[in-house]
Amino acid sequence: MPRTILDESRLHPAIRDSVANHHADIVHNVQAAAASNPVLVVGMAQNPVVKKARRILDGAGVSYQYLEFGSYLGQWRRRNALKMWTGWPTFPMVFVKGVLIGGAAELDALVQSGELNRTLGE
């Protein structure tokens, strides 16, 4: 189910490069980490839901890579690039085998159902 985004033809040519490369470094960093780690948690400091996701993984004995980008008041513009890229509106962003599975609630559901272990075992 693709989400609606503004068609490139609706962008003035003078801004297309700016749109395409807006904080591209953070997006490339997360793409590379998601591709090279079975489980990746992308978060921010001081966010209790991010801490909850990490506790869920720790409790399940699942190792993971953690990337942190700022806090509530810092780096929000850079984090916004991740939200625009993924379409996921909140942190954490949890990737399993390169697939965005959602946040802490979705992660908890996968752990409780056993699907996370099955997916990682494949």
C-alpha positions as CSV (number, residue, x, y, z in Angstrom):
1,M,0.0,0.0,0.0
2,P,2.0,3.0,-1.2
3,R,1.3,6.2,0.6
4,T,0.6,9.5,-1.2
5,I,3.6,11.7,-1.8
6,L,3.9,14.7,-4.0
7,D,4.7,13.7,-7.5
8,E,8.1,14.9,-8.7
9,S,6.4,16.8,-11.6
10,R,4.8,19.0,-8.9
11,L,8.2,20.1,-7.6
12,H,9.8,23.1,-9.2
13,P,13.1,22.0,-10.9
14,A,15.0,24.5,-8.7
15,I,14.1,22.6,-5.5
16,R,14.2,19.0,-6.6
17,D,17.8,18.4,-5.5
18,S,17.1,20.0,-2.1
19,V,14.1,17.7,-1.6
20,A,15.9,14.6,-2.8
21,N,18.9,15.2,-0.6
22,H,17.2,16.7,2.6
23,H,19.2,15.1,5.4
24,A,20.1,12.2,3.1
25,D,23.0,11.3,5.4
26,I,20.7,10.2,8.2
27,V,18.5,8.2,5.9
28,H,21.5,6.4,4.3
29,N,22.9,5.7,7.8
30,V,19.7,4.0,8.9
31,Q,19.4,2.2,5.6
32,A,22.9,0.7,6.0
33,A,22.3,-0.2,9.6
34,A,18.9,-1.9,8.8
35,A,20.6,-3.9,6.0
36,S,23.5,-5.1,8.1
37,N,21.8,-5.8,11.5
38,P,19.0,-8.4,12.0
39,V,17.3,-6.0,14.5
40,L,17.7,-2.2,14.5
41,V,16.1,0.2,16.9
42,V,16.2,3.9,15.8
43,G,15.4,6.3,18.6
44,M,16.0,9.4,20.5
45,A,17.2,10.3,24.0
46,Q,14.6,10.8,26.8
47,N,11.9,8.9,25.0
48,P,10.3,6.4,27.3
49,V,8.8,4.4,24.4
50,V,12.2,3.9,22.9
51,K,13.4,2.6,26.3
52,K,10.4,0.3,26.4
53,A,11.3,-1.2,23.0
54,R,14.9,-1.8,24.1
55,R,13.6,-3.4,27.4
56,I,11.4,-5.7,25.3
57,L,14.3,-6.9,23.2
58,D,16.6,-7.2,26.2
59,G,13.9,-9.3,28.0
60,A,13.5,-11.5,25.0
61,G,17.3,-12.0,24.8
62,V,17.4,-10.5,21.3
63,S,20.5,-8.6,20.3
64,Y,20.0,-5.4,18.4
65,Q,21.8,-2.3,17.1
66,Y,20.6,1.0,18.5
67,L,20.9,4.3,16.7
68,E,20.0,7.5,18.6
69,F,19.4,10.8,17.0
70,G,19.1,13.7,19.5
71,S,16.4,14.3,22.0
72,Y,13.1,16.0,22.1
73,L,14.7,19.4,21.6
74,G,17.7,18.4,19.5
75,Q,18.0,17.0,16.0
76,W,14.3,17.0,15.4
77,R,14.8,18.3,11.8
78,R,17.1,15.4,11.1
79,R,14.7,12.9,12.6
80,N,11.9,14.3,10.5
81,A,13.8,13.1,7.4
82,L,13.4,9.6,8.8
83,K,9.7,10.1,9.4
84,M,9.3,11.3,5.8
85,W,11.3,8.4,4.4
86,T,9.5,5.6,6.3
87,G,6.1,7.1,6.7
88,W,6.2,6.0,10.4
89,P,5.2,9.0,12.6
90,T,6.9,8.2,15.9
91,F,10.0,6.8,17.6
92,P,11.2,4.2,18.0
93,M,11.4,2.8,14.5
94,V,12.2,-0.9,14.7
95,F,13.5,-2.8,11.7
96,V,13.7,-6.6,11.6
97,K,15.7,-8.0,8.7
98,G,15.5,-4.7,7.0
99,V,11.7,-4.4,7.3
100,L,10.1,-1.7,9.4
101,I,7.8,-3.4,11.8
102,G,6.7,-0.3,13.6
103,G,7.4,0.8,17.2
104,A,7.3,-0.6,20.7
105,A,3.7,-1.8,20.6
106,E,4.2,-3.7,17.3
107,L,7.5,-5.1,18.6
108,D,5.8,-6.4,21.7
109,A,3.1,-8.0,19.7
110,L,5.7,-9.8,17.6
111,V,7.6,-11.0,20.6
112,Q,4.5,-12.2,22.4
113,S,3.2,-14.1,19.4
114,G,6.6,-15.7,18.8
115,E,6.8,-14.2,15.3
116,L,10.0,-12.3,16.0
117,N,11.9,-15.4,17.0
118,R,10.5,-17.2,13.9
119,T,11.5,-14.4,11.6
120,L,15.0,-14.1,13.1
121,G,15.3,-17.9,12.9
122,E,14.7,-18.0,9.1
